[in-house]
Amino acid sequence: MDFGSINPVVLLASLMVASTPILMAALGEMVVEKSGVLNLGVEGMMITGAVCGFIVAVETGSPTLGFIAAALGGMALSMVFALLTQVFLTTQVPAGLALTLMGVGLASLLGQNYQGLKPPPVTDLNIPGLDHIPVIGPILFQHDMIVYVSLLSIAGVWAFLKYSRAGLILRAVGENHSAAHALGYPVRMVRIVAIGFGGAMAGLGGAYISLIRVPQWTDGITAGYGWIALAIVVFASWKAWRILIGAYLFGGITVLQLNLQAAGAKVPVELLSMSPFLATIVVLVVISARRHGASNAPAMLGRIFHASH
């Protein structure tokens, strides 16, 4: 095996790209869960965003319109979940699983005429004066706009939850929806807005895969990233800055196994491909054994709110 063929600068730069879709999906799901809602349909919303963004980008020639369509597509599918769980008071776990199945089937149907096509290219946003700094420049300052949007989203969500009144209300709804309702806060509306935000973020994450990470359309293009996003929320103990760490850890393992394959590692390709998911499972098992993340879960997570409470 030729380790010399692995360029650490390229490896770290690729890590940021590989981490972006899962970071956005996990961040959106964290906000949803902070409101006390458990949406297991992240995979469905991601692949719906991926196909909507791809189709619109191909048909219009505009990646920007593609990303807007992806956010709207993911949000639209999330509203089905909101209708089921917040209006008809369906149990959240089966509703989320149904949402994933619906999203995967819908994406397969919509994308069947787009197999093998290439979307319009997305140009990198090289930051003048910084992009040519040795080592640091290629790693941090030669990426597309969505990479920087994802990092700003982490900061924005953290500030929103910690310092804004709306963020305080959202957290209050997630901790005790009956008390929040008694204080006059619109519990259902808060949760519906949070679900919509989570859907939009998942859609953007899916479109990042189909338009930038793997610029083409194939069935199952999200390849389980939505489930990893759910796991990373637990890994992060529902904290925004830990979402960043978890996503970059998963992205790093993903990129490393691809580089090891290219370098001719004498390890079965199937095992290397499994490694990011195996690492996620190991991390979750360790966290569960030490009983850390669970104590930080919103108290009302997954519970149905009845207005009569």
C-alpha positions in Angstrom: 0.0 0.0 0.0 1.3 3.4 -1.0 0.6 5.9 1.9 2.6 8.5 0.0 -0.2 8.8 -2.4 -2.5 10.2 0.3 -2.2 14.0 0.4 -3.1 15.2 3.9 -4.1 18.7 2.7 -6.5 17.2 0.1 -7.7 14.8 2.7 -8.7 17.5 5.1 -10.2 19.7 2.4 -12.3 16.7 1.2 -13.3 16.1 4.8 -15.2 19.4 4.9 -17.0 18.6 1.7 -17.9 15.1 2.8 -19.2 16.3 6.2 -21.4 19.1 4.9 -24.6 17.2 3.9 -24.7 15.3 7.1 -23.9 18.4 9.2 -26.9 20.2 7.7 -29.3 17.3 8.1 -28.2 16.7 11.7 -28.4 20.4 12.6 -32.0 20.5 11.3 -33.0 17.4 13.2 -31.5 18.7 16.4 -33.7 21.8 16.2 -36.7 19.5 15.6 -35.8 17.3 18.6 -35.3 20.4 20.7 -39.0 21.1 20.2 -39.8 17.7 21.6 -40.5 16.0 18.2 -38.6 12.9 17.0 -38.7 12.8 13.2 -37.1 9.6 11.9 -37.9 10.7 8.3 -34.5 12.5 7.8 -33.4 10.0 5.1 -36.6 10.5 3.2 -36.4 14.3 3.3 -32.7 14.2 2.3 -33.3 12.1 -0.8 -36.4 14.2 -1.7 -34.3 17.3 -1.5 -31.6 15.6 -3.6 -33.9 14.7 -6.4 -35.8 18.1 -6.4 -32.6 20.0 -6.4 -31.1 17.9 -9.1 -34.2 18.2 -11.4 -34.5 21.9 -11.0 -30.7 22.5 -11.4 -30.7 20.4 -14.6 -33.8 22.0 -16.1 -32.9 25.6 -15.3 -29.1 25.4 -15.4 -29.0 27.1 -12.0 -27.6 25.3 -9.0 -28.9 28.2 -6.8 -32.5 27.5 -7.9 -31.7 23.8 -7.4 -30.8 24.3 -3.7 -33.9 26.5 -3.2 -36.0 23.7 -4.7 -34.3 21.2 -2.5 -35.1 23.1 0.7 -38.7 23.5 -0.4 -39.0 19.9 -1.3 -37.6 18.7 2.0 -39.9 21.2 3.8 -42.9 20.0 1.9 -42.3 16.4 2.8 -41.8 17.4 6.4 -45.2 19.1 6.4 -46.7 15.6 5.8 -45.0 14.5 9.0 -46.2 17.7 10.8 -49.8 17.0 9.6 -49.7 13.4 10.8 -48.1 14.1 14.2 -49.3 17.6 15.2 -52.8 17.7 13.7 -53.9 14.0 13.6 -51.7 13.2 16.7 -50.1 10.1 15.1 -47.3 8.4 17.0 -44.1 10.0 15.8 -41.8 6.9 15.3 -44.0 5.1 12.7 -44.9 8.4 11.0 -41.2 9.2 10.6 -40.4 5.7 9.2 -43.3 6.1 6.8 -41.9 9.4 5.7 -38.6 7.8 4.8 -40.3 5.1 2.8 -42.4 7.8 1.0 -39.4 10.0 0.3 -37.3 7.1 -1.1 -40.2 6.0 -3.4 -41.0 9.5 -4.5 -37.4 10.2 -5.3 -37.1 7.0 -7.3 -40.2 7.9 -9.3 -39.2 11.6 -10.0 -35.6 10.8 -10.8 -36.1 7.9 -13.3 -35.7 10.1 -16.3 -32.5 11.8 -14.9 -30.3 8.8 -14.5 -26.8 9.5 -15.7 -27.3 13.2 -16.3 -24.8 15.8 -15.0 -26.0 18.9 -13.1 -24.6 22.4 -13.9 -21.2 22.8 -12.0 -21.0 24.7 -8.7 -18.0 27.0 -8.6 -15.9 27.3 -5.5 -16.0 30.5 -3.5 -12.2 31.1 -3.2 -11.7 33.8 -0.6 -9.2 36.4 -2.0 -6.1 36.8 0.0 -6.7 33.7 2.0 -7.1 30.9 -0.6 -3.4 30.9 -1.5 -2.1 30.6 2.1 0.0 27.4 2.2 -1.8 24.4 3.7 -4.5 26.5 5.4 -5.8 28.1 2.2 -6.8 24.9 0.3 -8.2 23.3 3.5 -10.4 26.2 4.7 -10.8 28.9 1.9 -11.3 27.0 -1.4 -14.8 25.6 -1.0 -18.3 26.2 -2.4 -20.8 28.5 -0.7 -22.8 25.7 0.9 -19.8 24.6 3.0 -19.6 28.1 4.5 -23.4 28.3 4.9 -23.3 25.1 6.9 -20.7 26.5 9.3 -22.6 29.8 9.7 -25.8 27.7 10.3 -24.0 26.0 13.3 -23.2 29.4 14.8 -26.7 30.8 13.9 -28.6 27.9 15.5 -26.4 27.9 18.6 -27.0 31.7 19.1 -30.7 31.3 18.3 -31.2 28.6 20.9 -29.1 30.2 23.6 -29.9 33.9 23.3 -33.2 34.5 21.5 -36.6 34.6 23.0 -37.9 32.3 20.2 -35.1 29.8 21.0 -36.1 29.9 24.6 -39.7 29.2 23.7 -38.7 26.3 21.5 -36.6 24.8 24.2 -39.4 25.3 26.8 -41.8 23.5 24.5 -39.4 20.6 24.2 -38.9 20.4 28.0 -42.5 20.7 29.1 -45.1 21.3 26.5 -47.9 21.5 29.1 -46.3 24.3 31.0 -45.5 26.1 27.8 -49.1 25.8 26.7 -50.3 27.1 30.1 -48.1 30.1 29.6 -49.8 30.8 26.3 -47.2 29.6 23.9 -48.5 28.0 20.6 -46.9 24.6 21.1 -48.1 23.0 17.9 -47.1 26.0 15.8 -43.7 26.1 17.4 -43.2 22.4 16.6 -44.6 22.7 13.0 -42.1 25.5 12.3 -39.2 23.5 13.8 -40.3 20.5 11.7 -40.3 22.7 8.6 -36.8 24.0 9.3 -35.5 20.4 9.8 -37.0 19.4 6.5 -35.4 22.3 4.7 -32.0 21.6 6.2 -32.3 17.9 5.3 -33.3 18.9 1.7 -30.3 21.1 1.4 -28.1 18.3 2.7 -29.5 15.9 0.1 -29.1 18.4 -2.7 -25.4 18.9 -1.7 -24.9 15.2 -2.4 -26.6 15.2 -5.8 -25.2 18.5 -7.0 -21.7 18.7 -5.5 -20.6 15.6 -3.6 -21.7 13.1 -6.2 -22.8 15.4 -9.1 -25.3 13.0 -10.7 -28.6 11.2 -10.0 -28.8 7.6 -8.9 -31.4 5.8 -6.8 -30.5 5.7 -3.1 -27.9 8.5 -3.6 -28.1 9.5 0.1 -26.9 6.0 1.1 -28.1 6.1 4.7 -26.8 9.6 5.5 -30.2 10.5 7.1 -29.8 7.7 9.7 -26.3 8.8 10.5 -27.6 12.3 11.0 -30.0 11.0 13.6 -27.2 9.2 15.3 -25.0 12.3 15.3 -27.7 14.3 17.1 -27.5 11.8 20.0 -23.7 11.8 19.8 -23.7 15.6 20.0 -26.0 15.5 23.1 -28.3 18.0 21.4 -25.6 20.7 21.3 -24.9 22.6 18.0 -21.1 22.8 18.3 -21.0 19.0 18.9 -23.0 18.4 15.8 -20.0 20.0 13.9 -17.6 17.6 15.7 -19.7 14.5 15.0 -20.3 15.4 11.3 -16.6 16.1 10.7 -15.7 12.8 12.5 -18.0 10.8 10.2 -16.8 12.8 7.2 -13.2 12.2 8.1 -13.7 8.4 8.3 -15.6 8.4 5.0 -12.8 10.3 3.2 -10.1 8.3 4.8 -11.6 4.9 3.8 -11.8 6.2 0.2 -8.2 7.3 0.2 -7.2 3.9 1.7 -9.0 2.2 -1.2 -7.2 4.4 -3.7 -3.8 3.7 -2.0 -4.4 -0.1 -2.4 -5.0 -1.0 1.2 -5.0 -4.8 1.7 -8.4 -4.7 3.4 -11.7 -5.8 1.8 -13.3 -2.9 0.0 -16.7 -3.8 1.6 -15.2 -3.5 5.1 -13.7 -0.1 4.3 -17.0 1.1 2.9 -18.7 -0.1 6.1 -16.2 1.6 8.4 -18.0 5.0 8.7 -21.2 3.3 9.8 -19.4 0.9 12.1 -17.6 3.8 13.7 -20.9 5.6 14.3 -22.4 2.5 16.0 -19.3 2.1 18.2 -19.5 5.7 19.3 -23.2 5.4 20.1 -22.7 2.2 22.1 -19.9 3.9 24.1 -22.1 6.9 24.8 -25.0 4.7 25.8 -22.8 2.7 28.2 -21.5 5.8 29.8 -25.0 7.3 29.9 -23.9 10.7 28.9 -26.0 12.1 25.9 -29.3 10.6 27.1 -29.6 13.0 30.1 -29.5 16.0 27.7 -32.4 14.8 25.6 -35.4 17.1 25.7 -37.8 15.8 28.3 -40.8 15.7 25.9 -39.0 14.1 23.0 -41.4 11.9 21.1 -44.4 12.6 23.3 -47.7 13.7 21.8 -49.1 17.0 22.8 -52.8 17.3 23.5 -54.2 20.8 23.7 -56.4 19.8 26.6 -53.3 19.3 28.8 
